[in-house]
Amino acid sequence: MMKNTFTGYFLICTLCFGSGVSADIDIETEAARLKQVSTTYMLDGVVEAEQRTTISAQTGGNIKQMRYDINDFVSKNEVVAVIDDKQQSSSLKQALAQEKEASVRLNEAQDEFKRVEEVYKKKVVSKADFDKARAALNAAKARLESAQASTAKAREQLEYTQVRAPFSGILTQRHVEVGEAVNVGSQVVSGISLERLRVNTYVPQSIFRDVSLQRYAIVITEDSEIVSTDMTFFPFADPFSHSFQLRVHLPQTEVELLPGMYVKVAMEVSREEKTVIPFNAVAFRSEVTGIYVLDQGRLQFRYVRLGRRLQDNEVVVLAGVEPGELIVTDPVEAAIAVKQEQQQ
């Protein structure tokens, strides 16, 4: 991109005057240039959360406490609801008691087996007595393992009375109230995560091939544009609209987007070189659009036909200027210079 400052005598050609005037002024210019610009197709889209879930109860009981409500933010693993745990606590105490008793019985069986083993080596007891003691020992070990498994299950059921969030997000719905009875599988709350968002839209059959090859989308909100190259095409068309569902996955951004918001999706169909100029170089005069061009030592006001406005304060010019021509970047400054010279 070339910028320079030109000082000299110019013939000023304006919309209203056919004769030229000269001015000794400093004018900043920038060369019109070719740039790879995408040809896009505008689609309607809706923002949605990639992570959505309904948390269900994994144990039975009455809801004792609801710690969050709709629209509240919940961090991962935080308790959102509490189920009365009297039954689960009782079951855990019983399982712990059975485990303790099984442990005592195992110690007794181990002591008995050691005693029988020693006298068996001295051939004081029979082989049958030895096998009986060994079988009793194995049975005691099995009972302890079973009791430990029951304790682990009871402890797990007690933990399930604390209903926790699987990820950080916002609660969107409550399915139960305090005092309500729930069983395994009963829905408790629903929520969404705002960390990973996507836009759901539909691509017409006529451009599906070109769009799927380019894999480039611009999600347009009221005050921002978000570029994404991560998208998922559904490999089948809707039988009624003959369009293909498309999910555009959004990158992490500071733009405030919420599920359910309506957005525009500009899908790239092709790329080609276009002439671009700074957008702030364009002068809008009623219904006339033009720019000041420095052409062979002369400052001219030239009509232009504009195309799409781009990022980085640039705009596509469809007609009126060629690549390499010097464009005055401040049309107001050029107009003031013209007026001042005319008054002299």
Order of alpha helices (4+ residues) and beta strands (2+ residues): beta-beta-beta-beta-beta-beta-beta-alpha-alpha-beta-beta-beta-beta-beta-alpha-beta-beta-beta-beta-beta-beta-beta-beta-beta-beta-beta-alpha
